[in-house]
């Protein structure tokens, strides 16, 4: 996912903040990951980057996200992304359920 942050002036080009699957996809493209791939080989290829899972910049290490999955081998990139999407969504929802998350949702910025 990605969102545009509030604009400071009309002259600036809009900046997109990538998070969740979109942010992870950037890491996969930079590392030129090919599938099928195991969890271990993926971490060896990409490293263990912190991936933002919401627009406020909260992050999860890739190894932690992979630890939440029941499988460790992925036949296709789409299978991998589909498996990780619920992990990012669960983290995002948990963050919104916290006191700070609820407070942020009430503020206009």
C-alpha positions in Angstrom: 0.0 0.0 0.0 1.0 3.6 -0.3 -0.4 7.0 0.7 0.4 10.5 -0.1 1.5 12.6 2.9 0.0 16.0 3.5 1.4 18.6 1.0 3.3 21.5 2.3 3.2 23.6 -0.9 1.5 23.3 -4.2 4.8 23.5 -6.1 6.2 20.2 -4.8 5.6 16.9 -6.6 3.5 14.5 -4.5 5.6 12.1 -2.5 4.3 8.5 -2.0 4.9 6.6 1.2 5.1 2.9 0.5 4.2 0.4 3.3 3.3 -3.2 3.6 3.5 -5.3 0.5 4.5 -2.3 -1.7 7.5 -1.5 0.6 8.5 -5.1 0.7 8.3 -5.3 -3.1 10.9 -2.6 -3.4 13.3 -4.7 -1.4 12.6 -7.7 -3.6 13.2 -5.8 -6.8 16.4 -4.3 -5.6 17.7 -7.7 -4.7 16.4 -9.3 -7.9 14.7 -12.1 -6.1 13.5 -15.1 -8.2 11.1 -17.8 -7.1 10.7 -20.6 -6.0 12.5 -19.6 -2.8 12.8 -20.7 0.8 12.6 -18.4 3.8 16.3 -18.9 4.5 17.4 -18.2 0.9 15.1 -15.1 0.9 16.7 -13.7 4.0 20.2 -14.4 2.6 19.3 -12.6 -0.7 17.4 -9.6 0.7 18.9 -9.4 4.2 16.6 -8.7 7.1 15.2 -5.2 6.3 12.7 -3.4 8.4 9.5 -3.0 6.4 7.0 -0.3 7.3 3.5 -1.8 7.8 1.5 1.5 8.1 1.6 5.1 6.9 2.9 6.3 10.2 6.2 4.4 9.8 5.8 1.6 12.2 8.0 -1.3 11.0 8.5 -5.0 11.3 11.7 -7.0 10.5 11.2 -9.3 7.5 12.4 -12.2 9.6 9.7 -11.5 12.2 7.0 -11.3 9.5 8.2 -14.6 8.0 8.1 -16.2 11.5 4.4 -15.5 11.6 3.8 -17.7 8.5 3.0 -21.4 8.6 5.1 -22.1 5.5 8.8 -21.6 4.7 8.9 -22.2 0.9 7.2 -20.0 -1.7 6.7 -21.2 -5.3 5.9 -17.8 -6.8 6.2 -14.1 -5.9 2.4 -13.8 -5.8 2.2 -16.7 -3.3 4.8 -15.0 -1.1 3.0 -11.6 -1.2 -0.4 -13.2 -0.6 1.0 -15.1 2.5 2.6 -11.9 4.0 -0.3 -9.5 3.4 -2.4 -10.7 6.4 0.7 -10.4 8.6 1.1 -6.7 7.7 -2.6 -6.1 8.0 -2.7 -7.7 11.5 0.2 -5.5 12.7 -1.5 -2.4 11.3 -4.8 -3.2 13.0 -3.0 -3.9 16.3 -1.4 -0.5 16.1 -4.8 1.1 15.5 -6.2 -0.6 18.6 -3.6 0.8 20.9 -4.2 4.0 22.8 -1.8 6.0 20.6 -3.3 4.5 17.5 -6.8 5.6 18.5 -5.5 9.0 19.5 -3.9 9.4 16.1 -7.1 8.4 14.3 -8.9 11.3 16.0 -6.3 14.0 15.1 -6.6 15.7 11.7 -3.0 15.1 10.7 
